[in-house]
Amino acid sequence: MIRPATLEDMTNIIALIHTFNDKYFGIPVNLKKTMEMVAWIIEDGVGLLSDRGFIGGVYVNDLIRDWTILQELGWYSEDKSGIKLLDAFIQAGRDHGVDEVRVCTLETSSAIAGRILQRKGFAPLETSYRLITGAKQCPQSPPSSPSLA
């Protein structure tokens, strides 16, 4: 079942974020900042939860058009709920009256992810690149997620 996330879900959401980060990045999580961002998503944006999944984003105005966007900032599931989370996220955007919903996938995501998004009406928008400069930890650093037990 997909439902709106609440601040009471913070521990579960943070655990999912740590799992995602450890699986794909391994760069230490700034727990305080992450909790602040998740709270912002829950309070002012769209945060949706499944038993073991989360999608969250915020409403933003387009830089050059009179256009409102629901921008996904995080999306991960361990319980095969990813598509249901996405569908609920799209519906939340529609309910809010946004002009556009934007989501992203990792470069390492399987090709099927892009095909699923395109079947849902999404079109590729931009290609994103990153350059790590002056990072205190390199991407190969071992994960440092604290236990939430």
N, C-alpha and C positions, 0 to 999 in steps of 0.2 A: 504494500500500500504506500502510495506517495502522499506526503503531507507537508504543510508548511513547517519549516524549522523554527524553533524557539530558542531563546537564550539558554533554556534548560538542557538543550541538546548539544551545548558547546563541547562537552567532553567527548561525545561520540564523533562529532564533526572533526575535532582536532585529531582524534585517533586516525580517522580516515585520511586527513591531510598528511600526517606523519607517514602512514603506509604509502600513500602516493609519492611523497617526496623521497622516501627511502628507496622505492622501486625505480623511480625515473631520474632522480637528481642527486641525492646523497649530500646535498649542501645543508648545513645546519639550519634548522627552522628557528626564526625569531618568534618565540611563543607569544610574547606580549603583542607584537605587531600583528601576528596572525589572528589572535583572539579579537583584537580591535577591528580588523578587516571583516572577520566573520560576523561580529556584532553589527557592523555597518550594513552588511548584506542583509542580515535578518531584519534589522529595524527599518531600513530605508530602501531596500531593493527586493530581490526575490531569492529566498533560500528554501530549497525543497529537499526533503529527506526520504529515503527508503530505509529498509532494515539495515542495509550496509552500503548505502550510497548517498551522495550529496551533489547537488548542482546549485550554484549561486551566482548571482550577478547583480548589477546595478543599472539604474536608469541614467543615461547621459544624453546630452544634446550633441548633435552632429556639429562639427567645427564650422562647416560652410553652408549647410542647408538648414531650413526650418524643419527639422526632422528629429524625432525622439528614438533612441535606441535602447534596447535591453541588452547589455553587454555581459556575456558570461565571463566570470573571473575564475571559476573553478568547477570541475565536473569530474567525478570519479565514482565508480561503484565496484563492489566486490560481489554483488548478489545478482548480477545480470539484469539490473533495473535501469541501466543507462539510457535506453531508448524511452522507457516510461518517464524517467526524470526529464529527459529532453522534451517530450510531448507536453508534460505539465509546465515546463519552463516557457515553451512557446505559448501555451494557453494563458499563462500569467501575463505575458507580454501583450497578447491580444486583449485580455480583460482590462489592462491598464491603458490601452489605446496607443501603443507604440507603433511607429512606422516600420521598424526593423528589429529583428532579433539577430544578434551576432554570437557565434560560438567558434571555438577553435579546437583543433586536435594537435597532438604532438607529431613531430616529424616521424617519430617511430611508430605511430599508430598504423594499423593495417589499412590497406587500400579500401577494404570494405567500409571503413568508417566514413570516408569521403563519399562513397557511393550511397550509403544510407542517408547521409545528410542531403545529397542531391535529390534522392527520391522523395524526401520530405519538402523539397522546394528550395533548399539552400543552394546558393551558387558561390563558387570560390570568389573571394574578395581581394585578398592581398596575400603575399608570401612574407612571412616574418623571419627575420634572422636575428641572431644575438651575438654580441661580442662581449666577453667577460673581460673587464678591465679593472685591475687593482683589487680583485676579490680577495678577501682574507683567507678563503678556503677554496681550493680548486674543486672542480666538479667530481674528481675522483676521490675526494675525501670520504672517509667512512661516515655513514649516517650517525647522527648524534641526537636522534629523537629521544626525549626523556620518556620514561615510563609514566603512564597516567594511572597506574594501579593504586 
